[in-house]
Amino acid sequence: MYPIYLRGAARLATGQGAPAAADFQEILDHSGIVVSDPVGALARWQLGRALALPGDKTAAKTAHRTFLTLRKEADPDIPVLKQAKAECASLK
C-alpha cells in the first residue's frame, strides 16, 4: 500500500484532488492489509485533504472528523493531529 499512498500524496501535492482521493480511498477499502500500519491511519486524513481540493467540504470534514475520532486517545501535541484539527476547523 505504500506505493499507492505515495502516489496519492504526490497527486495531493500537485493539486490533483480527485485522483488523490481515489488513491487514499483504495487504501481504506483494503484496511485489513494496513490495520496497524501508519499508512492506514494517515490515509483517512489525506482523503479529507484531497476531498477539500475540489471543494467537497462536507465529505472532507467527515473524513477529518473520522480521522480525529479514531485518534482521540493519541497525544494531542502530535503535529499531524494539530494540523488535522486546524484543517477541519477551516472547513466551514
GROMACS elastic network, one bead per residue, 0.5 to 0.9 nm:
[ bonds ]
;  ai    aj funct       b0    kb
    1     4     6  0.52604   500
    1     5     6  0.62021   500
    1     6     6  0.86741   500
    1    26     6  0.89552   500
    1    27     6  0.65569   500
    1    30     6  0.89330   500
    1    33     6  0.80792   500
    1    34     6  0.75870   500
    1    39     6  0.75754   500
    1    40     6  0.85893   500
    2     6     6  0.60573   500
    2     7     6  0.84851   500
    2    39     6  0.70142   500
    3     6     6  0.50995   500
    3     7     6  0.60568   500
    3     8     6  0.85073   500
    4     7     6  0.50713   500
    4     8     6  0.61012   500
    4     9     6  0.85440   500
    4    23     6  0.59726   500
    4    24     6  0.75125   500
    4    26     6  0.80569   500
    4    27     6  0.73837   500
    5     8     6  0.50568   500
    5     9     6  0.60842   500
    5    10     6  0.85755   500
    5    20     6  0.88160   500
    5    23     6  0.67699   500
    5    24     6  0.65079   500
    5    27     6  0.74679   500
    5    39     6  0.69241   500
    5    40     6  0.89850   500
    5    43     6  0.72139   500
    6    10     6  0.60755   500
    6    11     6  0.85011   500
    7    10     6  0.51045   500
    7    11     6  0.61446   500
    7    12     6  0.85225   500
    7    20     6  0.74768   500
    7    23     6  0.72770   500
    8    11     6  0.50491   500
    8    12     6  0.60187   500
    8    13     6  0.85236   500
    8    16     6  0.88319   500
    8    17     6  0.89210   500
    8    19     6  0.72509   500
    8    21     6  0.71490   500
    8    22     6  0.79036   500
    8    23     6  0.52093   500
    8    24     6  0.62689   500
    8    43     6  0.89806   500
    8    46     6  0.82869   500
    8    47     6  0.89102   500
    8    50     6  0.86739   500
    9    13     6  0.60917   500
    9    14     6  0.86649   500
    9    20     6  0.68479   500
    9    23     6  0.87864   500
    9    24     6  0.86788   500
    9    46     6  0.76223   500
   10    13     6  0.50519   500
   10    14     6  0.63325   500
   10    15     6  0.87570   500
   10    16     6  0.86112   500
   10    20     6  0.79095   500
   11    14     6  0.51658   500
   11    15     6  0.62946   500
   11    16     6  0.50207   500
   11    17     6  0.70251   500
   11    18     6  0.88347   500
   11    19     6  0.68298   500
   11    20     6  0.52363   500
   11    21     6  0.89488   500
   11    50     6  0.87801   500
   12    15     6  0.51416   500
   12    16     6  0.54622   500
   12    17     6  0.57860   500
   12    18     6  0.87781   500
   12    19     6  0.82414   500
   12    20     6  0.54911   500
   12    21     6  0.82006   500
   12    46     6  0.81755   500
   12    49     6  0.78438   500
   12    50     6  0.60364   500
   12    53     6  0.84199   500
   13    16     6  0.75648   500
   13    17     6  0.89592   500
   14    17     6  0.85129   500
   15    18     6  0.89969   500
   15    20     6  0.86359   500
   15    50     6  0.82611   500
   15    53     6  0.69702   500
   15    54     6  0.89323   500
   16    19     6  0.59096   500
   16    20     6  0.61078   500
   16    21     6  0.86134   500
   16    50     6  0.77183   500
   16    53     6  0.77399   500
   16    54     6  0.85309   500
   17    20     6  0.51621   500
   17    21     6  0.59858   500
   17    22     6  0.86343   500
   17    47     6  0.88913   500
   17    49     6  0.80161   500
   17    51     6  0.60742   500
   17    52     6  0.74977   500
   17    53     6  0.52173   500
   17    54     6  0.60605   500
   18    21     6  0.50749   500
   18    22     6  0.62809   500
   18    23     6  0.88034   500
   18    50     6  0.67351   500
   18    51     6  0.68926   500
   18    53     6  0.80543   500
   18    54     6  0.72106   500
   19    22     6  0.50544   500
   19    23     6  0.63890   500
   19    24     6  0.88540   500
   19    50     6  0.83866   500
   20    23     6  0.51190   500
   20    24     6  0.63475   500
   20    25     6  0.85333   500
   20    46     6  0.83770   500
   20    47     6  0.74470   500
   20    50     6  0.58926   500
   20    51     6  0.84367   500
   21    24     6  0.51879   500
   21    25     6  0.59509   500
   21    26     6  0.84709   500
   21    46     6  0.77386   500
   21    47     6  0.51553   500
   21    48     6  0.78938   500
   21    49     6  0.82740   500
   21    50     6  0.51424   500
   21    51     6  0.61538   500
   22    25     6  0.50468   500
   22    26     6  0.61039   500
   22    27     6  0.88237   500
   22    47     6  0.81981   500
   22    50     6  0.89056   500
   23    26     6  0.51192   500
   23    27     6  0.66534   500
   23    28     6  0.89409   500
   23    43     6  0.87887   500
   23    47     6  0.83869   500
   24    27     6  0.51870   500
   24    28     6  0.64246   500
   24    29     6  0.86809   500
   24    40     6  0.88980   500
   24    42     6  0.89437   500
   24    43     6  0.52445   500
   24    44     6  0.70053   500
   24    46     6  0.68315   500
   24    47     6  0.54660   500
   24    50     6  0.85244   500
   25    29     6  0.60100   500
   25    30     6  0.86799   500
   25    43     6  0.75728   500
   25    44     6  0.78371   500
   25    47     6  0.67737   500
   26    29     6  0.50172   500
   26    30     6  0.65476   500
   26    31     6  0.87806   500
   27    30     6  0.52785   500
   27    31     6  0.61998   500
   27    33     6  0.85214   500
   27    34     6  0.79195   500
   27    39     6  0.82190   500
   27    40     6  0.67358   500
   27    43     6  0.68039   500
   27    44     6  0.88501   500
   28    32     6  0.86160   500
   28    34     6  0.85824   500
   28    40     6  0.67491   500
   28    41     6  0.89755   500
   28    43     6  0.68777   500
   28    44     6  0.71831   500
   29    32     6  0.84607   500
   30    33     6  0.58889   500
   30    34     6  0.74361   500
   30    40     6  0.89590   500
   31    34     6  0.52798   500
   31    35     6  0.56930   500
   31    40     6  0.64499   500
   32    35     6  0.51382   500
   32    36     6  0.87796   500
   33    36     6  0.84467   500
   33    37     6  0.84396   500
   33    40     6  0.84273   500
   34    38     6  0.76904   500
   34    39     6  0.67991   500
   34    40     6  0.51250   500
   34    41     6  0.83201   500
   35    38     6  0.85178   500
   35    39     6  0.89725   500
   35    40     6  0.63812   500
   35    41     6  0.82069   500
   36    39     6  0.86246   500
   36    40     6  0.73207   500
   36    41     6  0.81240   500
   37    40     6  0.55680   500
   37    41     6  0.69403   500
   38    41     6  0.50254   500
   38    42     6  0.60559   500
   38    43     6  0.83945   500
   39    42     6  0.51928   500
   39    43     6  0.58665   500
   40    43     6  0.53046   500
   40    44     6  0.73107   500
   41    44     6  0.62405   500
   41    45     6  0.75400   500
   41    67     6  0.74456   500
   41    70     6  0.86363   500
   41    71     6  0.86795   500
   42    45     6  0.52826   500
   42    46     6  0.61317   500
   42    47     6  0.84781   500
   42    67     6  0.79540   500
   42    80     6  0.88836   500
   43    46     6  0.50209   500
   43    47     6  0.59019   500
   43    48     6  0.86264   500
   43    67     6  0.88660   500
   44    48     6  0.64194   500
   44    49     6  0.88112   500
   44    63     6  0.59909   500
   44    64     6  0.71392   500
   44    66     6  0.75998   500
   44    67     6  0.58090   500
   45    48     6  0.51634   500
   45    49     6  0.64445   500
   45    50     6  0.87386   500
   45    60     6  0.87653   500
   45    63     6  0.63960   500
   45    64     6  0.55130   500
   45    65     6  0.87159   500
   45    66     6  0.83415   500
   45    67     6  0.57216   500
   45    68     6  0.83160   500
   45    84     6  0.69654   500
   46    50     6  0.60736   500
   46    51     6  0.85372   500
   46    63     6  0.85682   500
   46    64     6  0.84743   500
   47    50     6  0.50359   500
   47    51     6  0.60940   500
   47    52     6  0.85964   500
   47    60     6  0.72624   500
   47    63     6  0.66260   500
   47    64     6  0.81568   500
   48    51     6  0.51585   500
   48    52     6  0.62631   500
   48    57     6  0.85585   500
   48    59     6  0.70501   500
   48    61     6  0.65351   500
   48    62     6  0.74312   500
   48    64     6  0.53971   500
   48    65     6  0.89004   500
   48    67     6  0.87573   500
   48    88     6  0.86843   500
   49    52     6  0.52252   500
   49    53     6  0.68063   500
   49    60     6  0.64261   500
   49    61     6  0.88776   500
   49    63     6  0.84689   500
   49    64     6  0.79339   500
   49    84     6  0.88445   500
   49    87     6  0.80758   500
   50    53     6  0.55087   500
   50    54     6  0.77652   500
   50    60     6  0.75703   500
   51    54     6  0.62575   500
   51    55     6  0.68056   500
   51    56     6  0.55209   500
   51    57     6  0.70518   500
   51    58     6  0.88344   500
   51    59     6  0.66287   500
   51    60     6  0.50589   500
   51    61     6  0.88081   500
   51    63     6  0.86333   500
   52    56     6  0.53216   500
   52    57     6  0.53671   500
   52    58     6  0.84847   500
   52    59     6  0.78621   500
   52    60     6  0.52727   500
   52    61     6  0.81264   500
   52    91     6  0.79912   500
   53    56     6  0.73954   500
   53    57     6  0.85730   500
   53    60     6  0.89265   500
   54    57     6  0.85613   500
   55    58     6  0.86503   500
   55    60     6  0.84602   500
   56    59     6  0.56930   500
   56    60     6  0.61026   500
   56    61     6  0.86142   500
   57    61     6  0.58659   500
   57    62     6  0.84276   500
   57    91     6  0.59769   500
   57    92     6  0.74175   500
   58    61     6  0.52270   500
   58    62     6  0.62355   500
   58    63     6  0.87421   500
   58    91     6  0.80103   500
   58    92     6  0.86238   500
   59    62     6  0.50052   500
   59    63     6  0.62034   500
   59    64     6  0.86000   500
   60    63     6  0.51959   500
   60    64     6  0.61955   500
   60    65     6  0.85970   500
   60    88     6  0.79845   500
   60    91     6  0.77391   500
   61    64     6  0.50287   500
   61    65     6  0.60171   500
   61    66     6  0.84761   500
   61    87     6  0.85628   500
   61    88     6  0.57184   500
   61    89     6  0.84457   500
   61    91     6  0.63115   500
   61    92     6  0.85071   500
   62    65     6  0.51308   500
   62    66     6  0.60755   500
   62    67     6  0.85493   500
   62    88     6  0.87604   500
   63    66     6  0.51302   500
   63    67     6  0.61654   500
   63    68     6  0.86396   500
   64    67     6  0.50932   500
   64    68     6  0.61866   500
   64    69     6  0.85572   500
   64    84     6  0.65642   500
   64    85     6  0.77273   500
   64    87     6  0.79658   500
   64    88     6  0.58970   500
   65    68     6  0.50147   500
   65    69     6  0.59344   500
   65    70     6  0.84837   500
   65    84     6  0.86984   500
   65    85     6  0.83473   500
   65    88     6  0.71373   500
   66    69     6  0.50372   500
   66    70     6  0.61038   500
   66    71     6  0.85378   500
   67    70     6  0.53143   500
   67    71     6  0.63227   500
   67    72     6  0.87074   500
   67    81     6  0.89219   500
   67    84     6  0.82578   500
   68    71     6  0.50243   500
   68    72     6  0.59251   500
   68    81     6  0.71909   500
   68    84     6  0.74276   500
   68    85     6  0.74161   500
   69    72     6  0.50998   500
   69    73     6  0.85738   500
   70    73     6  0.79196   500
   70    74     6  0.89247   500
   71    74     6  0.53510   500
   71    75     6  0.86434   500
   71    81     6  0.81478   500
   72    75     6  0.82370   500
   72    76     6  0.81046   500
   73    76     6  0.82216   500
   74    77     6  0.85916   500
   74    78     6  0.79130   500
   74    81     6  0.85117   500
   75    78     6  0.59193   500
   75    81     6  0.84234   500
   76    79     6  0.82554   500
   76    81     6  0.65106   500
   76    82     6  0.70285   500
   77    80     6  0.85766   500
   77    81     6  0.72092   500
   77    82     6  0.66803   500
   78    81     6  0.54431   500
   78    82     6  0.63975   500
   78    83     6  0.88091   500
   79    82     6  0.50478   500
   79    83     6  0.61242   500
   79    84     6  0.85349   500
   80    83     6  0.51063   500
   80    84     6  0.60459   500
   80    85     6  0.85696   500
   81    85     6  0.60773   500
   81    86     6  0.85323   500
   82    85     6  0.52088   500
   82    86     6  0.62337   500
   82    87     6  0.86435   500
   83    86     6  0.50869   500
   83    87     6  0.60845   500
   83    88     6  0.84997   500
   84    87     6  0.50903   500
   84    88     6  0.60209   500
   84    89     6  0.85404   500
   85    88     6  0.50921   500
   85    89     6  0.61443   500
   85    90     6  0.86710   500
   86    89     6  0.51423   500
   86    90     6  0.63006   500
   86    91     6  0.89296   500
   87    90     6  0.51333   500
   87    91     6  0.65393   500
   88    91     6  0.53332   500
   88    92     6  0.82099   500
   89    92     6  0.69269   500
